[in-house]
């Protein structure tokens, strides 16, 4: 049976979250003491994830704050979470990565990557396949939220993702990311490039196997309408000049044109 909050306990947590947004130092000290007390109860973290993912009638700053407090608890005490609590949190994150609010999506993404950084990439085997599968969603929010989480995981765990410890998931992830270079949303295109960029300097084999497709896709986006996309293209080319200049020599004229147009676009 799925966990459900006690109504009185839920109201206590909500009041604590409201109080924690007060600038008053006395109130802040009281909040800190209350947090320390509540952290003695294992299901306090269930309340925090419940507020973040389920209480859509609450204001976004309160919901996000609940997630950030949970993130801090994960950092400090995750090894002490009962398995049922950890599983509930992980499932709620994946079920709500497509929240309509960009702030809530970002908070859930931060929470996912914090859990992953606690060694959970090995013990949460469904995480990467589910996030990659959610990229196919026709719902923009789900696709963007999943990409946001994947980008943070790629930034934090690039070496692990290119290792045998996880059965080399990049063999699936890199080709998947390359498909999204042509996505209609500039935010998604930018996420996709940023994800792949994490594996250039380390010469990840999965990227080297797709290097020509990657380079062609970069040049196709060199004049993209979105400045963040163009920045990520430039970052990629700079790193590629360091590690695979042999593949760029035939494209030197295009690189010079890209660099020149990027400099012209800079604010003066």
C-alpha positions, 0 to 999 in steps of 0.5 A, spaced: 500 500 500 502 506 497 504 511 503 500 517 505 501 522 510 498 524 516 494 530 515 496 533 522 503 531 520 503 534 513 500 541 516 506 541 521 511 540 515 507 546 511 507 551 517 515 549 518 516 550 510 512 557 511 516 559 517 523 557 514 522 563 509 521 568 514 527 573 514 527 573 522 533 570 525 529 567 531 524 564 527 530 561 523 533 558 529 527 555 531 526 552 524 533 549 524 531 546 531 525 543 529 528 540 522 533 537 527 528 534 531 523 531 525 529 528 522 529 523 527 523 520 524 524 516 517 518 518 514 519 526 515 523 525 508 516 522 505 513 528 507 518 532 504 517 529 497 510 529 498 509 536 498 514 537 492 511 532 487 503 532 490 501 538 493 500 542 486 495 547 490 501 550 494 506 555 492 512 553 488 517 556 492 514 552 498 514 546 494 521 547 491 524 549 498 521 542 501 525 539 495 531 542 497 531 540 504 530 533 502 536 534 497 540 536 504 537 530 507 539 526 502 546 529 502 547 528 509 543 522 511 541 518 505 545 511 507 540 511 513 534 512 509 529 506 510 529 502 503 521 503 503 523 511 504 528 511 499 524 507 494 518 512 495 522 518 493 525 515 487 519 513 484 516 520 486 522 523 482 521 519 476 513 520 476 513 527 476 520 529 472 515 533 467 511 537 472 508 543 469 513 548 473 520 549 471 522 551 478 519 544 480 522 540 474 529 543 476 528 541 483 526 534 482 532 534 477 537 536 482 534 531 487 535 525 482 542 527 481 544 528 488 541 521 489 545 518 483 551 522 486 550 517 493 552 511 489 545 510 486 547 509 479 549 502 480 543 501 485 538 504 481 539 501 475 532 503 472 534 510 472 538 512 466 533 507 461 527 511 464 530 518 463 532 516 456 525 513 455 522 519 457 525 523 452 521 520 447 515 523 451 510 528 446 509 532 453 515 538 452 515 538 460 517 531 461 522 531 455 525 537 458 525 535 465 528 528 463 534 532 459 535 537 465 536 531 470 541 527 464 545 533 463 546 534 471 548 526 471 553 527 465 556 533 468 557 529 475 558 522 473 562 522 466 567 517 467 562 512 471 558 513 465 563 511 460 565 505 465 564 497 465 561 498 472 554 500 468 555 496 462 557 502 458 550 506 458 553 511 453 553 506 447 545 508 448 545 515 450 550 518 445 546 516 439 540 518 443 542 525 445 545 526 437 537 525 435 535 531 439 540 536 436 534 537 431 529 538 436 524 544 435 525 546 442 532 550 443 532 548 450 532 541 448 537 542 443 542 546 448 541 540 453 542 535 448 549 538 446 551 540 453 550 532 455 554 530 449 560 535 451 561 532 457 564 526 454 569 530 449 575 531 453 575 524 456 574 521 449 569 516 451 568 511 446 561 511 444 562 518 442 568 517 438 564 511 434 559 517 432 564 523 432 563 524 424 555 525 426 557 529 432 561 534 428 556 534 422 550 536 427 554 541 430 556 545 424 548 544 422 547 548 428 553 553 428 548 559 426 542 556 430 537 562 432 538 561 440 544 564 443 545 558 448 545 553 443 551 557 439 555 557 445 554 550 446 556 549 439 562 553 440 564 549 447 564 543 443 568 545 437 574 548 442 574 541 446 574 538 439 580 542 437 584 539 443 582 532 442 580 530 435 583 536 430 584 530 425 577 530 424 576 538 424 581 539 419 577 538 413 572 543 416 577 549 418 573 554 414 567 553 417 570 553 424 573 560 422 566 562 419 562 560 426 567 563 430 567 570 426 559 570 427 559 568 434 564 574 436 560 579 432 554 576 436 557 578 442 554 585 445 559 591 445 
